[in-house]
Amino acid sequence: MRCPLCNSEMQEGGLVIDGVAPGWVPLEQFQKRGLHRLVHTGLRTIGKTSILLRQTKVSNAFFCARCNKIIGVFDVTNALEV
């Protein structure tokens, strides 16, 4: 994959998160402050969690050594209820 910022070749890999699974929230939820930030609506999680290892692995993460950035294309692992 080519870096969309500098067009250099990127190294394919994945993310490993120890503990809690990572998630995405809409910007207004992400910017919450104080106690309000403890509760988010619209949370979408990514990755496969192993309770036994206490790790979440997320594939499709690409690293650009030139920009020092990680860019990813992630599958959402939970269904958002509407």
N, C-alpha and C positions, 0 to 999 in steps of 0.2 A: 504494500500500500504506500502511496505517496503522501507526504505531509501536505495538508491543505494550506499550511502557512508558508512553508519555504520550498516545497516540492522535493525535498530529500526523501530517499527511501527510508521507510520506518521499519522497526523491528517488531515482529508479531509476538505477542505474549498474552498474559492474563494478569488479573489482580487477585491477590490473596488478602482477605480481611480477617483478622483475628477478632473473634467476638461477634458483634452484631452485624447483620446483613446491611449493606448499603442501600440507600433508597433515594428516589427523586421526588421532589415536591414542587408545585408551582411557585413562582417567584414571590408572590405575596405571602405564602406560607414560609418560605425560606428566610425571609427578612423579619420574621417575628422576633420580638425581644422580650426579655423578662420571663415570667412564668408561662406566658402564652406560647413560647417556643417548645414547651414540653408536649403539646398536643398539635398534631398536624393533620389536615385533611388533604386527600388527594395523593397520599404516599404510594409510590410504586417502587417495589423492591426489585433488585437484580441479583443474579448469581444463584448458585446452588449451595445450600448450607448443610454442613455435617455437624450435627449436635455432638457426636462423639469426639470429633477433633476440635470443636469450637472454632471452625473456620468457614468462611464463605469464599468460593472460587468463582470468578467472573471471567469468562473467555472473551475473545475479540477485543483486546486492548492493545493498542499499537503505540510504541515509544519512538519519538524523534529525538535522536541524540543532539542534533544541531539546535533545535528550539528548546530542548529539555521539557517537552510536553508529552502527555499521554492522551490519546484520542481513542474513543471506543464506540462500538456499535453493539448495544446490549439488548438482550431479550428480557422483557418484563416477566417476572415470575409470579405475580399475583394479579388477579382480575379486579379492576376498579369497579366498585358497585355504583350504579347510577340511579 
